[in-house]
Amino acid sequence: MKNYTSIEWIDANKTLRLLDQSVLPAKVVYNDYTSAGDIATAIKNMVVRGAPLIGVTAAYGLVVESFRVKAADISELADLIEKADVLLRATRPTAVNLFWALDEMKRLAPVSKFETQTQYKAGLLSAAQQLAEQDIQINKKIAQHAMQLMPKNAVTFIHHCNTGSLATVDYGTALGVIRMAHEQGLATTVFVDETRPRLQGAKLTSWELKQLGIKHYLIVDGASSSVMSNNKVDLCIVGCDRVAANGDVANKIGTCNLAIVAKAHKVPFFVAAPLSTIDLNTLCRSDIEIEQRDGDEVTNIDGAQIAPEGVLVYNPAFDVTPAEYISAIITEKGIVYPPFQENLQKLKEA
């Protein structure tokens, strides 16, 4: 039974409440935020993470900033909100939902639509709430479409990183598919990649699956070939941070390794992707900026050093899975099969 929430707007004091994912599963801690700067730090430090949730969190970042700052008039307030927008956009470069959500805030609540500061603040809040509710409905639609891919009676997944209620406003993308399979009565088993270096699979996905009562096994990232060789695995399913026009998919580091192994073992590899992650302006994997993170994430685990002092570290947060390794991309508007270049374009146009 799910008894937590990743994000909550507290209207009484105009505060955004976020579940601190950096301390799970040892502690369940909620932090309150009242400025765009603090929210930007929370995104950058992965207190809050997951592409859909980052987008909605950034949207609320504009809202809390609008209530925090003092402005002489609506024009000055709009200038201050624009500065907050720039600050939030600089936090995580790979996840396209961040930029999509902030663009949606401008579309849904343009300053030209309002006459007073009060109206503008209310408009920003309404827009952010709309994005939050939309995210929940999108995730459920993705899961509903994915059910046609499920075998009868029982299903075994491999899942990488974390894509559930902790990565979204509520239901989850790839983990939402697993959740719905379980809720619809399929005997559901999940092999959960630990997801080095930040261990989102071990710390977050396993915690979520335990809350939901879904049978799962935690595995090291390098065990996927062994698992597929020695167990009947029906499919791999992952989320994503950006889908290029040709179907290349940026996701948490290690996703591409899993996709290659899945193809070698003839296990279907599916990507759960809200339309907001499909970026037709990004032509292919070479156009995707990959965030590089601090080497301490690799050399330390929970404060304990596991590598020699001063070792050189290469720590990309994401990799890009070429379209040729992907069986299909599951969106809220349906399942997209190869050729992705053609079919993603048709989907977005529709």
HUWO-V337412 format. One record per residue. N is the residue number from 1. RES is the residue in three letters. SS is DSSP state (H for helix, E for strand, - for the rest). PHI is phi in whole degrees, -180 to 180 (none if undefined). Layout:
BEGIN
n->N res->RES ss->SS phi->PHI
n->N res->RES ss->SS phi->PHI
END
This chain:
BEGIN
n->1 res->MET ss->- phi->none
n->2 res->LYS ss->- phi->-76
n->3 res->ASN ss->- phi->-134
n->4 res->TYR ss->- phi->-141
n->5 res->THR ss->- phi->-137
n->6 res->SER ss->- phi->-80
n->7 res->ILE ss->E phi->-152
n->8 res->GLU ss->E phi->-152
n->9 res->TRP ss->E phi->-89
n->10 res->ILE ss->E phi->-104
n->11 res->ASP ss->H phi->-70
n->12 res->ALA ss->H phi->-57
n->13 res->ASN ss->H phi->-124
n->14 res->LYS ss->- phi->52
n->15 res->THR ss->E phi->-125
n->16 res->LEU ss->E phi->-102
n->17 res->ARG ss->E phi->-105
n->18 res->LEU ss->E phi->-124
n->19 res->LEU ss->E phi->-74
n->20 res->ASP ss->- phi->-78
n->21 res->GLN ss->- phi->-77
n->22 res->SER ss->- phi->-75
n->23 res->VAL ss->- phi->-112
n->24 res->LEU ss->- phi->-71
n->25 res->PRO ss->- phi->-92
n->26 res->ALA ss->- phi->-65
n->27 res->LYS ss->- phi->-137
n->28 res->VAL ss->- phi->-108
n->29 res->VAL ss->- phi->-126
n->30 res->TYR ss->E phi->-109
n->31 res->ASN ss->E phi->-115
n->32 res->ASP ss->E phi->-104
n->33 res->TYR ss->E phi->-127
n->34 res->THR ss->- phi->-128
n->35 res->SER ss->- phi->-144
n->36 res->ALA ss->H phi->-65
n->37 res->GLY ss->H phi->-63
n->38 res->ASP ss->H phi->-68
n->39 res->ILE ss->H phi->-68
n->40 res->ALA ss->H phi->-61
n->41 res->THR ss->H phi->-65
n->42 res->ALA ss->H phi->-63
n->43 res->ILE ss->H phi->-68
n->44 res->LYS ss->H phi->-64
n->45 res->ASN ss->- phi->-88
n->46 res->MET ss->- phi->63
n->47 res->VAL ss->- phi->-63
n->48 res->VAL ss->- phi->-122
n->49 res->ARG ss->- phi->-153
n->50 res->GLY ss->- phi->98
n->51 res->ALA ss->H phi->-54
n->52 res->PRO ss->H phi->-62
n->53 res->LEU ss->H phi->-70
n->54 res->ILE ss->H phi->-59
n->55 res->GLY ss->H phi->-62
n->56 res->VAL ss->H phi->-67
n->57 res->THR ss->H phi->-61
n->58 res->ALA ss->H phi->-62
n->59 res->ALA ss->H phi->-60
n->60 res->TYR ss->H phi->-69
n->61 res->GLY ss->H phi->-59
n->62 res->LEU ss->H phi->-67
n->63 res->VAL ss->H phi->-65
n->64 res->VAL ss->H phi->-63
n->65 res->GLU ss->H phi->-65
n->66 res->SER ss->H phi->-64
n->67 res->PHE ss->H phi->-83
n->68 res->ARG ss->H phi->-82
n->69 res->VAL ss->- phi->-77
n->70 res->LYS ss->- phi->-109
n->71 res->ALA ss->- phi->-129
n->72 res->ALA ss->- phi->-72
n->73 res->ASP ss->- phi->-155
n->74 res->ILE ss->H phi->-66
n->75 res->SER ss->H phi->-66
n->76 res->GLU ss->H phi->-67
n->77 res->LEU ss->H phi->-61
n->78 res->ALA ss->H phi->-61
n->79 res->ASP ss->H phi->-64
n->80 res->LEU ss->H phi->-69
n->81 res->ILE ss->H phi->-68
n->82 res->GLU ss->H phi->-65
n->83 res->LYS ss->H phi->-65
n->84 res->ALA ss->H phi->-66
n->85 res->ASP ss->H phi->-60
n->86 res->VAL ss->H phi->-63
n->87 res->LEU ss->H phi->-62
n->88 res->LEU ss->H phi->-69
n->89 res->ARG ss->H phi->-64
n->90 res->ALA ss->- phi->-85
n->91 res->THR ss->- phi->-78
n->92 res->ARG ss->- phi->-137
n->93 res->PRO ss->- phi->-78
n->94 res->THR ss->- phi->-86
n->95 res->ALA ss->- phi->-75
n->96 res->VAL ss->H phi->-71
n->97 res->ASN ss->H phi->-59
n->98 res->LEU ss->H phi->-57
n->99 res->PHE ss->H phi->-73
n->100 res->TRP ss->H phi->-60
n->101 res->ALA ss->H phi->-64
n->102 res->LEU ss->H phi->-68
n->103 res->ASP ss->H phi->-65
n->104 res->GLU ss->H phi->-63
n->105 res->MET ss->H phi->-61
n->106 res->LYS ss->H phi->-68
n->107 res->ARG ss->H phi->-74
n->108 res->LEU ss->H phi->-78
n->109 res->ALA ss->- phi->-134
n->110 res->PRO ss->- phi->-70
n->111 res->VAL ss->H phi->-60
n->112 res->SER ss->H phi->-65
n->113 res->LYS ss->H phi->-80
n->114 res->PHE ss->- phi->-121
n->115 res->GLU ss->- phi->-104
n->116 res->THR ss->- phi->-129
n->117 res->GLN ss->H phi->-63
n->118 res->THR ss->H phi->-61
n->119 res->GLN ss->H phi->-64
n->120 res->TYR ss->H phi->-65
n->121 res->LYS ss->H phi->-62
n->122 res->ALA ss->H phi->-64
n->123 res->GLY ss->H phi->-67
n->124 res->LEU ss->H phi->-63
n->125 res->LEU ss->H phi->-62
n->126 res->SER ss->H phi->-61
n->127 res->ALA ss->H phi->-64
n->128 res->ALA ss->H phi->-64
n->129 res->GLN ss->H phi->-65
n->130 res->GLN ss->H phi->-65
n->131 res->LEU ss->H phi->-64
n->132 res->ALA ss->H phi->-65
n->133 res->GLU ss->H phi->-66
n->134 res->GLN ss->H phi->-61
n->135 res->ASP ss->H phi->-61
n->136 res->ILE ss->H phi->-62
n->137 res->GLN ss->H phi->-67
n->138 res->ILE ss->H phi->-61
n->139 res->ASN ss->H phi->-62
n->140 res->LYS ss->H phi->-66
n->141 res->LYS ss->H phi->-67
n->142 res->ILE ss->H phi->-58
n->143 res->ALA ss->H phi->-63
n->144 res->GLN ss->H phi->-63
n->145 res->HIS ss->H phi->-64
n->146 res->ALA ss->H phi->-68
n->147 res->MET ss->H phi->-62
n->148 res->GLN ss->H phi->-70
n->149 res->LEU ss->H phi->-91
n->150 res->MET ss->- phi->-80
n->151 res->PRO ss->- phi->-70
n->152 res->LYS ss->- phi->-78
n->153 res->ASN ss->- phi->75
n->154 res->ALA ss->E phi->-143
n->155 res->VAL ss->E phi->-147
n->156 res->THR ss->E phi->-120
n->157 res->PHE ss->E phi->-110
n->158 res->ILE ss->E phi->-116
n->159 res->HIS ss->E phi->-131
n->160 res->HIS ss->- phi->-118
n->161 res->CYS ss->- phi->69
n->162 res->ASN ss->- phi->-139
n->163 res->THR ss->- phi->-137
n->164 res->GLY ss->- phi->-98
n->165 res->SER ss->- phi->-65
n->166 res->LEU ss->- phi->-80
n->167 res->ALA ss->- phi->-101
n->168 res->THR ss->- phi->-136
n->169 res->VAL ss->- phi->-70
n->170 res->ASP ss->- phi->-154
n->171 res->TYR ss->- phi->-79
n->172 res->GLY ss->- phi->108
n->173 res->THR ss->- phi->-94
n->174 res->ALA ss->H phi->-64
n->175 res->LEU ss->H phi->-71
n->176 res->GLY ss->H phi->-65
n->177 res->VAL ss->H phi->-63
n->178 res->ILE ss->H phi->-62
n->179 res->ARG ss->H phi->-61
n->180 res->MET ss->H phi->-68
n->181 res->ALA ss->H phi->-59
n->182 res->HIS ss->H phi->-65
n->183 res->GLU ss->H phi->-67
n->184 res->GLN ss->- phi->-88
n->185 res->GLY ss->- phi->96
n->186 res->LEU ss->- phi->-72
n->187 res->ALA ss->E phi->-71
n->188 res->THR ss->E phi->-108
n->189 res->THR ss->E phi->-128
n->190 res->VAL ss->E phi->-129
n->191 res->PHE ss->E phi->-94
n->192 res->VAL ss->E phi->-107
n->193 res->ASP ss->E phi->-62
n->194 res->GLU ss->- phi->-63
n->195 res->THR ss->- phi->68
n->196 res->ARG ss->- phi->-71
n->197 res->PRO ss->- phi->-94
n->198 res->ARG ss->- phi->-94
n->199 res->LEU ss->- phi->62
n->200 res->GLN ss->H phi->-64
n->201 res->GLY ss->H phi->-68
n->202 res->ALA ss->H phi->-69
n->203 res->LYS ss->H phi->-83
n->204 res->LEU ss->H phi->-108
n->205 res->THR ss->H phi->-64
n->206 res->SER ss->H phi->-62
n->207 res->TRP ss->H phi->-62
n->208 res->GLU ss->H phi->-64
n->209 res->LEU ss->H phi->-63
n->210 res->LYS ss->H phi->-65
n->211 res->GLN ss->H phi->-61
n->212 res->LEU ss->H phi->-87
n->213 res->GLY ss->- phi->73
n->214 res->ILE ss->- phi->-101
n->215 res->LYS ss->E phi->-63
n->216 res->HIS ss->E phi->-155
n->217 res->TYR ss->E phi->-123
n->218 res->LEU ss->E phi->-85
n->219 res->ILE ss->E phi->-128
n->220 res->VAL ss->- phi->-73
n->221 res->ASP ss->H phi->-57
n->222 res->GLY ss->H phi->-79
n->223 res->ALA ss->H phi->-91
n->224 res->SER ss->H phi->-61
n->225 res->SER ss->H phi->-65
n->226 res->SER ss->H phi->-61
n->227 res->VAL ss->H phi->-62
n->228 res->MET ss->H phi->-70
n->229 res->SER ss->H phi->-73
n->230 res->ASN ss->H phi->-111
n->231 res->ASN ss->- phi->-138
n->232 res->LYS ss->- phi->-82
n->233 res->VAL ss->- phi->-100
n->234 res->ASP ss->- phi->-82
n->235 res->LEU ss->E phi->-167
n->236 res->CYS ss->E phi->-99
n->237 res->ILE ss->E phi->-140
n->238 res->VAL ss->E phi->-136
n->239 res->GLY ss->- phi->-93
n->240 res->CYS ss->- phi->-162
n->241 res->ASP ss->- phi->-108
n->242 res->ARG ss->E phi->-164
n->243 res->VAL ss->E phi->-115
n->244 res->ALA ss->E phi->-78
n->245 res->ALA ss->- phi->-60
n->246 res->ASN ss->- phi->-92
n->247 res->GLY ss->- phi->97
n->248 res->ASP ss->- phi->-64
n->249 res->VAL ss->E phi->-126
n->250 res->ALA ss->E phi->-90
n->251 res->ASN ss->E phi->-153
n->252 res->LYS ss->E phi->-50
n->253 res->ILE ss->- phi->-52
n->254 res->GLY ss->- phi->105
n->255 res->THR ss->H phi->-64
n->256 res->CYS ss->H phi->-63
n->257 res->ASN ss->H phi->-56
n->258 res->LEU ss->H phi->-63
n->259 res->ALA ss->H phi->-65
n->260 res->ILE ss->H phi->-65
n->261 res->VAL ss->H phi->-64
n->262 res->ALA ss->H phi->-61
n->263 res->LYS ss->H phi->-65
n->264 res->ALA ss->H phi->-64
n->265 res->HIS ss->- phi->-99
n->266 res->LYS ss->- phi->59
n->267 res->VAL ss->- phi->-102
n->268 res->PRO ss->E phi->-58
n->269 res->PHE ss->E phi->-122
n->270 res->PHE ss->E phi->-114
n->271 res->VAL ss->E phi->-119
n->272 res->ALA ss->E phi->-91
n->273 res->ALA ss->- phi->-141
n->274 res->PRO ss->- phi->-58
n->275 res->LEU ss->H phi->-56
n->276 res->SER ss->H phi->-65
n->277 res->THR ss->H phi->-90
n->278 res->ILE ss->E phi->-86
n->279 res->ASP ss->E phi->-119
n->280 res->LEU ss->- phi->-72
n->281 res->ASN ss->- phi->-78
n->282 res->THR ss->- phi->-94
n->283 res->LEU ss->- phi->-75
n->284 res->CYS ss->- phi->-160
n->285 res->ARG ss->H phi->-61
n->286 res->SER ss->H phi->-70
n->287 res->ASP ss->H phi->-93
n->288 res->ILE ss->- phi->-94
n->289 res->GLU ss->- phi->-75
n->290 res->ILE ss->- phi->-102
n->291 res->GLU ss->- phi->-66
n->292 res->GLN ss->E phi->-102
n->293 res->ARG ss->- phi->-114
n->294 res->ASP ss->- phi->-61
n->295 res->GLY ss->- phi->-66
n->296 res->ASP ss->H phi->-60
n->297 res->GLU ss->H phi->-63
n->298 res->VAL ss->H phi->-90
n->299 res->THR ss->H phi->-85
n->300 res->ASN ss->E phi->-130
n->301 res->ILE ss->E phi->-125
n->302 res->ASP ss->- phi->50
n->303 res->GLY ss->- phi->88
n->304 res->ALA ss->E phi->-96
n->305 res->GLN ss->E phi->-76
n->306 res->ILE ss->- phi->-117
n->307 res->ALA ss->- phi->-133
n->308 res->PRO ss->- phi->-60
n->309 res->GLU ss->- phi->-60
n->310 res->GLY ss->- phi->84
n->311 res->VAL ss->- phi->-64
n->312 res->LEU ss->- phi->-74
n->313 res->VAL ss->- phi->-130
n->314 res->TYR ss->- phi->-112
n->315 res->ASN ss->- phi->-133
n->316 res->PRO ss->E phi->-72
n->317 res->ALA ss->- phi->-76
n->318 res->PHE ss->E phi->-136
n->319 res->ASP ss->E phi->-128
n->320 res->VAL ss->E phi->-120
n->321 res->THR ss->E phi->-88
n->322 res->PRO ss->- phi->-62
n->323 res->ALA ss->H phi->-57
n->324 res->GLU ss->H phi->-65
n->325 res->TYR ss->H phi->-95
n->326 res->ILE ss->- phi->-104
n->327 res->SER ss->- phi->-74
n->328 res->ALA ss->E phi->-167
n->329 res->ILE ss->E phi->-115
n->330 res->ILE ss->E phi->-99
n->331 res->THR ss->E phi->-119
n->332 res->GLU ss->- phi->-70
n->333 res->LYS ss->- phi->-101
n->334 res->GLY ss->E phi->133
n->335 res->ILE ss->E phi->-96
n->336 res->VAL ss->E phi->-106
n->337 res->TYR ss->E phi->-107
n->338 res->PRO ss->- phi->-60
n->339 res->PRO ss->- phi->-76
n->340 res->PHE ss->H phi->-68
n->341 res->GLN ss->H phi->-54
n->342 res->GLU ss->H phi->-77
n->343 res->ASN ss->H phi->-78
n->344 res->LEU ss->H phi->-67
n->345 res->GLN ss->H phi->-63
n->346 res->LYS ss->H phi->-62
n->347 res->LEU ss->H phi->-63
n->348 res->LYS ss->H phi->-67
n->349 res->GLU ss->H phi->-66
n->350 res->ALA ss->- phi->-67
END
